[in-house]
């Protein structure tokens, strides 16, 4: 997002490739979520594509989705639900 936000770009007239990385980091379906978090942390982005063996896109994983999953699954240490878990 900073690629677009940091510059004045007429989004109505520019192709998507202006704001996208030409060869983004990608994960495969069997990769663990920790690798997604690592790539997003090191690369300073919030989403990472998931591709098949031919590098065809299958899905996009977001930092928000991973953290939401962890908040719902991991115990909080008491009987109260996590304040970060979405209902």
C-alpha positions in Angstrom: 0.0 0.0 0.0 2.9 2.4 0.7 3.8 2.0 -3.0 0.6 3.8 -3.9 0.1 5.9 -0.8 3.5 7.5 -0.9 3.1 8.8 -4.5 0.5 10.8 -6.2 -1.0 8.3 -8.7 -4.2 8.7 -10.7 -5.6 5.3 -9.9 -8.3 5.6 -12.5 -5.7 5.8 -15.3 -2.9 3.5 -14.0 -2.6 -0.2 -14.5 -2.4 -2.4 -11.4 1.2 -3.3 -12.2 2.2 0.2 -11.1 1.4 -0.7 -7.5 2.3 -4.4 -7.5 5.6 -6.1 -7.0 6.6 -7.8 -10.3 7.7 -11.0 -8.6 6.0 -11.1 -5.2 7.0 -13.6 -2.5 4.6 -16.5 -2.7 3.6 -19.5 -0.6 2.3 -22.9 -1.5 -0.6 -24.7 0.1 1.6 -26.9 2.2 3.6 -24.0 3.7 3.1 -23.3 7.4 1.5 -20.1 8.6 4.7 -19.2 10.4 6.4 -18.8 6.9 3.6 -16.4 5.8 4.1 -14.3 8.9 7.8 -14.3 8.4 7.6 -13.2 4.7 5.1 -10.5 5.6 7.1 -9.2 8.5 10.4 -9.1 6.6 8.9 -7.8 3.4 6.7 -5.2 5.3 3.5 -6.2 3.6 0.2 -7.5 4.9 -0.9 -10.0 2.3 0.9 -12.8 0.5 -0.3 -14.9 -2.5 -0.7 -18.7 -2.3 0.2 -20.4 -5.6 0.2 -23.9 -7.0 3.2 -25.8 -8.4 2.9 -23.8 -11.7 2.8 -20.5 -9.7 -0.9 -20.0 -10.6 -2.7 -18.1 -7.8 -5.0 -20.0 -5.5 -5.6 -17.6 -2.7 -4.3 -14.6 -0.7 -3.4 -14.9 3.0 -3.6 -11.7 5.1 -1.8 -10.9 8.4 -5.2 -10.0 9.8 -6.6 -13.4 9.0 -3.7 -15.3 10.5 -3.8 -13.2 13.7 -7.6 -13.6 14.0 -7.2 -17.4 13.7 -4.6 -17.4 16.4 -6.8 -15.3 18.7 -9.7 -17.7 18.3 -7.7 -20.9 18.6 -5.0 -20.2 21.3 -6.1 -20.3 24.9 -6.0 -17.1 26.9 -4.9 -18.6 30.2 -8.2 -17.9 31.9 -11.9 -18.7 31.4 -12.6 -15.5 29.6 -12.6 -15.4 25.8 -9.8 -13.5 24.1 -10.6 -9.8 23.7 -9.1 -9.9 20.2 -11.2 -12.8 18.9 -13.9 -11.8 16.5 -17.3 -13.3 17.0 
